């Protein structure tokens, strides 16, 4: 067993700096360096009390092991996303929990499997098949609007942002008039570190100030979905909002905070992540016109495009876990109670699992990426995300003969959920 590996301060800062995640190639360079020298390494704060030290895990095999072992590596009691101590203390004072939102990603067994089971069948391919006609109509309308903008468009603004947002709002029964509100709240929740996305100067605030803004967004979400749930109890439909509103666990309805958390995770994670993967796929195709032409001619390549985009982009960039018992990972002694960051960006670019990992390869096989997680906490909406992307790209390939970059793309400044926030393209209609 190796002596405790501690990351040097300058490298450790990059792991938790949201600006580092906006500089993609530099970030991948950092993870390559860490993975090759100290694949499991301790990250410590520059000043005492800023955050709790944690182990950074960068190798694919180690991240897979932790992701699948939900008994040895817990989501609770510490936050499942990297948090500064000020933010945790504020959340505890405001809600009694270390997290502002108690959702599926927070809970461990025995609660988690009971809650997940409530909607798992709804998100399976057999049930989602009934949505295909609606998705095709929505995808076609989205492409129409993009082409109406002329030969140059921002793909994120016109396509990859609004399309998955509308899909998720439809399955929740949220009317189009409320979509902008939902998008802004999501960006405050996930994109608060990015001045362009949060729209509230959060990038200049202290961690405690940021979490106060986020808490306000959470409260707005909770009030909105409480009213929606009440309506669905009186007037149930076939949407997932009705499933959550009328669900029983051990014979009782969900507690209000847990029900709100269920709605919030579906409403937010369900579109922001798909938006990032969709934009990543289009960026790769715009850079490689031959690959775009091939997939236009042979639609059997499309599932590979979708899957590789999800790996290549890794929209959910990390989660945190707490060790439930002493163990060894990557030659490092992990003690019960230690905090760990499983970094999906690093794992999905591990050359031991993915040869030439920075290359976008639609024919990559196998492609057992970790962008959806693994084990009991694997993303509930993975089938929906794949279906949405496939149908959208079918519509794009039908209507767009060629696509190329029309300027520099820009990534979000965020350590948690990330991806392109702008993608200027030049499109040639078919």
NORURKA-V709661 format. One line per field, one symbol per residue. phi: phi as a letter, one per 20 degrees, with the letter a starting at -180 (. if undefined). psi: psi as a letter, one per 20 degrees, with the letter a starting at -180 (. if undefined). burial: # if it has 24 or more other ideal C-beta (glycine too) atoms within 12 Angstrom, else .. Layout:
phi = ???
psi = ???
burial = ???
This chain:
phi = .ffgedfggffgfffdegfffedgffffffffffffdcfcbeddffcgnfbfgbeeddegffffgffedeeecefdeegecgcfggffffffffcncfdfcecgfefdfefgfffffgdgffeegfffgfegfffffffffffgfffffofdbefffecfefffffgffffemefgfdfffffffffffddfedffefmcmffeefgfffffffffffffggffffffffffffcfceeffffffdfcclncffggfffffffffffeffcfffgffffffffffffcgfffffffecffefgfffffffffelgeeacdcdfebfbcclndedegnfecdeefffffceffdcglfeeecfegbfcefdfembmfeggfefffgffgffffffffffdcfbbbfcqefcefeaedecqfdbbfcdddff
psi = pqqppppqghghhhhjohhhiingghghgghggghhgmhoqppqqhqpigrpqrpppiqghggggghinihhoqhqirqiqpqqhggggggghhijqiqhpoahihqrqigghgghhhighhjqhghhhiiggggggggghghghghiiaipqohghhfhghghghghhgiikpqhijggghgghghhghkhiphhghkjjhiirrhhgghggghggghggggghghgggghhhmqajrhhhgghjqppkjqrqqghhgghggghghfhihgghgghghgghgghhimhghghghhhniiighhggghhgghhmgohrrqqppirqappkjpopqpiqpqooohgghikoihhnpmhipoohjpprmmrjhjarbhjqphkhhggggggghghghghhiohqqqqkapqpqqnpieprapiqnpqpqoq.
burial = ....#.#...##.#####.###.#..##.###.##..########....##################.##.#####.########.##.##..##.############..##.###.###.##....#..#...#..##.###..##.....######################...##..#################.#.##...#..#############.###.##..#......#########.#....#..##############################.#..##..##....########################..#.##.#.#...#############..##..#..###.#..###############################.##.####...#################.#...
